[in-house]
Amino acid sequence: MLDLTQDIQSLTTFRRRSGDFLKQLRKSKRPVVLTVKGRAAAVVQDAEAYQRLLDIAAAADVREGIRQGLEEARKGRGRPAHQFFKEFDAEIKQKYGLSR
């Protein structure tokens, strides 16, 4: 959760006290919003917290892909795996002269 009293700072202040901000980032694990002329311009965060965010996003993508696949199957869109592989093998054989 963002702490408005500490986690929104001007870029100028960040430049002057970057070492202090890095310590704060490591300790709090909260991002800092940097402003330019009073408007949000960038977000800075601890590398570990950023990695955690990437991991959460990747897991959400996987879940969304599974949800979409199940929805497609529920609507009757798709085909059995054995049919796909039969067509795939035929295409590979025709295109490249390869077979399994």
N, C-alpha and C positions, 0 to 999 in steps of 0.2 A: 504494500500500500504506500502511496506517495505521501510524504510529509511536506505540505506546502511551505512550511517555514524553513526547511532545510534542503528540500529536493528540487527547488526551482531557483536557479542562479543565473546571473548574467555571464556571458562568455568572457567578459573582461575579468570578472572576479575569479572565474575558473582558471584563466591564464595566470593570474597573479598567485593563486594558491593551489595550483594543480596537485602538489604533494599532499596537502591536507585533504583534498577531495578524493584522491586515490585511497588514502587511509579510510575515509568515510565510506567509500564504495565497498571496500573489502569487508569492513566491519558490519555495515547495515545490510548489504546485498540489495539495496534499493537503487534504482536508477536515478540519475540527476538530469533534469531537463535544463538545457542551456538556452538562454534567451539572447536575442539581438534586437535592440530597440524595443524591448518589452514583449516580443513575440517569440514563441517557441521556435528554435532553430535546429536543435540537435538533442539527442539523448545519449548519455554516457553511462555505461554500467560495467560492473566487475565482470571479468572474463568467465568466471565460474557460473555466475548468474545468467550470463548470456548463453552459455552452453546448455544450461538447464532449460532456458526458453526454447532453444533450438530442438532439444529432445522432446519437449512437450508438443511443439508444432509438428514434428515428424510423426509422433504417435497419433496426433489428431488427424493428420493426412491419411495414415493407414486405416484408422477407424472409419473415416469418411469414405475411403475407397471400398471398404468392405460393405458399408451401409448402402452405397450406390449399387454395388454388385448384387446384393441381396434384393434390393428394390427392382432391379432389372429382371432378376430371376422370377420374382413374384409376379411381374407383369408378363412373364412368358417370353421375354426377350433373351436371346442367348441360344446356346446349343450344347449338347452333351460333349464332354471332353473327348470321348472316343471319336466323335464326328469331326471335331476340330483337328485332332491329330491326323486323322485319315486325309483330310483336305490339305493340311499343312505338309504332310509327307509327299502327297502328289505334286504340290506346287514346288517343293524343294527338288524333287526328282526331275520335274520338267525344266525348271529354271537352271539348275546346277548339275544335273546328272548324278545326284547323290541319293542314297537311300539308307534307311536305318538298318 
